[in-house]
Amino acid sequence: MKSTESVGNYKSEVRLYTNYAIKHIKTMCKNFGPRPVGSEAELKTQEYLAKELETTCDTVLKEEYKCSDKAFMSWVPIGAVLLILSAALYTFGISIASLVIGCLTLFLVLAEFIFYKPVLDIFFPKKTSMNVTGIRKASGETKRRIIFSGHVDSAFEWTYTYHGGRPAVAGIIVTAVIAILLNIGGGIYGIIAGEGFGIVWMGDDLTMKIISVVMYVTVPVLGAAIFFCNYKRPVTGANDDLSGCMVSAAVIKFMDANNIRFENTEVVALMAGGEEAGLRGSKAWAKAHADEMKNDGVETIFISLDTIREIDFMAIYDKDMTGMVKNDKRVAALLQKAAKEVGHDVPVKAIELGSTDAAAMSQAGIPASAFTAMDPSPARYYHTRLDTEENLDPKMLETGLKIALETAFMFDEQGIS
């Protein structure tokens, strides 16, 4: 059965539960505001969502975990300071220091942002966050399980996304890459050239002088990068990602209100914490449940719904974490087929920069994919004060709910095997 055939008044029911999602997003934004991971606002929002899921789910789990709220993005200011220090040291001919600092900065970028490894967490205090899981059981023997997920936490504002948009963000990224390459390349050259201590500008090596000058050209931009995240201004995060949370909840609400219960498929809504802190919530959830999911004989898939806002930028991701993690192509194909069934040709692609909670599940061995609808440039509201309840798109939320519902019905009938 298709989702469109599940109830006689399908269109009006989908519209009703789209409005249900919007209503609760607005309530959470008004009552709790911005929600950095581990904040009182995040925990209150999780409790609110748990109570809502209890009205439609057979089981609701609340599981706490610990993580830092600032460690993940701290590689930006730390890296910027290191590169500025390296430029000064290089000027005094300490090439080995420049090389070491360049390599250390590259390591931090790769570890924290490209591979999402918590290497800096040990230097930051931990806070308590929570994952909330709502389960609507199958009426008979459970043979399949589909998990829809959004993340409850919101980001700290990205200063230059708000004040400069794509050009400003791209400028900082390109400058940082150039600075790292200069530090590593210049350090290697200085060591090979046998330059010891001494002010580079007073020496005879023209190449080192040029490298040093270019290093100093990057310093103003690196100085600006220190303020890339405004830790005093967390954002509301209505789209990123209360939209994903409430579309997940609306799938189960639609089924409950219309007395739909799959005979052999369990439907789950996961409200994860800590996505903006480096997928910490989904990683904690996977650590707690992945072995069970993989060994209980139930075919399980995971679908991350993240920032359901712009219909022209809908995308399904089979490669996550800046293309470093492979999501499940079968899950991506199922999402794409479901989208076509409800009238949308959504491309399957790789995430250019960043990640979704699907990556954590893929790394844990759970078949996963992600569905998003946001300009990856990025959009100006992304991680800024503009991501408010006034900036929701009802049409896109309705489309997201249709795609999620059709995916659930298709998976119930055919699985992915």
Secondary structure, 3 states (H helix, E strand, C coil): CCHHHCCCCHHHHHHHHHHHHHHHHHHHHHHHCCCCCCCHHHHHHHHHHHHHHHCCCCEEEEEEEEECCCCHHHHHHHHHHHHHHHHHHHHCCCHHHHHHHHHHHHHHHHHHHHCCCCCCHHHCCCEEEEEEEEEECCCCCCCEEEEEEEECCCCEEEHHHHHCHHHHHHHHHHHHHHHHHHHHHHHHHHHHHCCCCCCHHHCCCHHHHHHHHHHHHHHHHHHHHCCCEEEEEECCCHHHHHHHHHHHHHHHHHHHHCCCCCCCEEEEEEEECCCCCCCHHHHHHHHHHHHHHHHCCCEEEEEEEEEECCHHHEEEEEEECCCCEECCHHHHHHHHHHHHHCCCCCCEEECCCCCCHHHHHHHCCCCEEEEEECCCCCCCCCCCCCCCHHHCCHHHHHHHHHHHHHHHHHHHHHCCC
